Amino acid sequence: MIKVLITGGKGQLGQSFQSISNKFVDINISFTDVEDLNICDIDNIRDFISDKDYNYIINCAAYTAVDKAESDKIASLQLNAEAVKNIGIVAKEFNIPVIHISTDYVFDGNSFKPYTENDYAVPSSYYGQTKLLGEKYLLEEQPNSIIIRTAWLYSEFGNNFVKTMIKLGNDRDLLKVVVDQVGSPTYAVDLAEGILNIILKIENKSVNFTPGIYHFSNEGVCSWYDFTINIHQLMGIDCNVLPIESKEYPTAAPRPYYSVLNKTKIKTTYKIEIPYWRFSLEKCLRKLATKN
Ligand SMILES: NC(=O)c1ccc[n+]([C@@H]2O[C@H](COP(=O)([O-])OP(=O)(O)OC[C@H]3O[C@@H](n4cnc5c(N)ncnc54)[C@H](OP(=O)(O)O)[C@@H]3O)[C@@H](O)[C@H]2O)c1
């Protein structure tokens, strides 16, 4: 049995892992969140894992309030960078590979072609800076780590853009949504499934464990406006959605205009297939419909 520890297990991605864990009968996952395992406390991490023989640690814990991070700098730095360093230090001591989640916000979004892992990362938000620092710290402390940058995460769990657009679409007749930011919506359950498949493939030796940075999002590209239209169409929501420019919707943290990630490296190294974003959106909306 492969033993995996998940931190931040009550968050959106953590719950996505929980929702599919029973499909992976060869993987035994311990789900933790801050109350059981506070990753800001290195002694807590050391005590927690010392007698458990984990084969992998997947870090889903993070400070994800992008706008709040601009003013709540200490907390975001602590969780997104220093705590990731803690995980790296302890993981190295116990020789456990780490799979850590990072973000498209490490890029400034001024590109015009999908970002590869080799592209220079210059974050324009504080959140992005802390996530980039977390990547650096982790690879320094535990080089046997896989860092997966993802983007535009949504799911039936937690708060996210899809749920917000359903709610606003039902409550209002008119909605204005940004059209000049493009990216790839990513169903968190696809990401969770991708990661567990990678672990299985490594363990059954059909691929080699290859540490480093990888990109994962769903296939395809759209703007937030297109995403909203698709959500409403699939949900049968009748709402007038108007495209607007980013300057008409100011936020505390600047958003990348272009955050499309090139996924060739993860697909070729770990031989995984990634679904098209609209197919995954349909899957998520079906799940949401049965939940309500
Ligand atoms: N959401 C997106 O659109 C997006 C896009 C790109 C990348 N990502 C990355 O994807 C990853 C997962 O994101 P997500 O949306 O699942 O985030 P999330 O829903 O905010 O989940 C983060 C979890 O970490 C927990 N946590 C907070 N402090 C902790 C601590 N000290 N120790 C242990 N756990 C702690 C949180 O608990 P509380 O809720 O109690 O604080 C929460 O359950 C993150 O690394 C994020 O940066 C997200």
The ligand as an ORCA input file, in Angstrom:
! r2SCAN-3c Opt
* xyz 0 1
  N      -7.857     28.350     -6.178
  C      -7.275     28.623     -7.336
  O      -7.864     29.182     -8.269
  C      -5.836     28.253     -7.524
  C      -5.199     28.566     -8.736
  C      -3.868     28.194     -8.921
  C      -3.192     27.537     -7.916
  N      -3.820     27.270     -6.733
  C      -3.066     26.560     -5.692
  O      -3.714     25.321     -5.488
  C      -3.521     24.907     -4.132
  C      -4.841     24.485     -3.532
  O      -5.727     25.600     -3.563
  P      -7.191     25.522     -2.956
  O      -8.064     26.306     -3.848
  O      -7.538     24.110     -2.625
  O      -6.957     26.340     -1.597
  P      -7.934     26.475     -0.323
  O      -9.291     26.021     -0.679
  O      -7.728     27.859      0.191
  O      -7.333     25.412      0.710
  C      -6.192     25.642      1.490
  C      -6.356     24.840      2.763
  O      -5.172     25.017      3.569
  C      -5.596     25.149      4.923
  N      -4.600     25.783      5.772
  C      -4.488     27.102      6.101
  N      -3.451     27.292      6.945
  C      -2.902     26.069      7.157
  C      -1.831     25.603      7.956
  N      -1.080     26.441      8.679
  N      -1.547     24.286      7.970
  C      -2.292     23.413      7.253
  N      -3.329     23.789      6.478
  C      -3.632     25.104      6.428
  C      -6.839     25.997      4.780
  O      -7.589     25.992      5.984
  P      -8.489     27.314      6.321
  O      -9.528     27.378      5.245
  O      -9.017     26.981      7.679
  O      -7.556     28.481      6.279
  C      -7.544     25.283      3.625
  O      -8.271     24.176      4.077
  C      -2.832     26.077     -3.431
  O      -1.446     25.826     -3.378
  C      -3.076     27.257     -4.347
  O      -2.070     28.220     -4.237
  C      -5.124     27.602     -6.519
*
